[in-house]
């Protein structure tokens, strides 16, 4: 559902919808080539928004009422004054018709307006802000350590997904894009920033570290995006986020996108967004019409068998549990029973997490067992089943876990296994999420379980996940290349311990539960 709110009686401090100084909204306008957004009026960010809210938002975050009318949505990307290189790149990808959140927000964000966008996971939010950010930065060059555009995200996985999505378009515009996240070599990130990067995709903690080191400054950042801002608030990043936003250009453009908007981000909106265009794709903020929701009532003694049969189905499945220990334990059980499973949680190193995701996306691993670290920022094509082995404790976690399936208009199912003592709490959670699931009493070996999930009896033959030959070869080549650049003396080499060959138990441990 598209919604543009009417005018309020507060004094406007913003621009008109079509008067941005960047690459403008529609063809026929005369956008500036400066690339940097400008604002009229006071640079103060402490807006005084009214308390009105539409009926659909009662009980949720009080979305601000915009004074300046929004530009109407477009039907095709060709209607927007995007750089030719972007238009060509979109056409190459077979993208001519924007998703609703893109159609509604791009005319306004290209015109320099602040944007507050809510859309379910998989609705196209990344390109909704990414195309505008890249188009308005095109033609400019950053000084070393002084990026021009910033995307803040809560998790490393989401940072990587945003980077993967935007890199081809940035390359076509000859913009340099770098990722700044924890768990990776800080030296490489320092070098990338010193080499000059127009666009930085970052998690708050690592970006703060680099600023404290004097490696990065944000005073030239003209466009700032907060992606999944509510999760940053939930994870305790709010002090870091506000400290970073206080360092970007006060007259810059701000865009805030998320699948859920609630009172946790009220401070961000009121303090940092100026007369934003407000857009919500659908009122339930996550309940997707192409997604089926099932609650399977199981008994404690049968839960593991039921989970194992679901994991043994044809096709990929993403399974969520609450703790790292539970994830590792289930992964080991599935491997022992012949299911190609891998674990993903915060106890893994970032290279391990990246490698595991790549194997899941390629099909080398068919079951990804994860904590909430995989609830956002994970996009896998043809993932049609998500299983909450442990029900989430928060309705937003449920929506984001389920949002890994039924993406970009595809269909999918979310299945939650519920024990007798969890029924009441699960009922409350579903009600809060605005979802009416199909409830079924089931057990392992039952035909109804197979109908809903595709469950089947596992082979029972233990399997070991090894690195694919092609990937192992690439890693070996990369390691050899690094070794030639920094080869130790013969004396030093003779004292080094012998490394286990690629593909042995040492390599396999990267994906074993104990790793």
Order of alpha helices (4+ residues) and beta strands (2+ residues): alpha-alpha-beta-alpha-beta-alpha-beta-alpha-beta-alpha-beta-alpha-alpha-beta-alpha-beta-beta-alpha-beta-alpha-beta-alpha-beta-beta-alpha-beta-alpha-beta-alpha-alpha-alpha-alpha
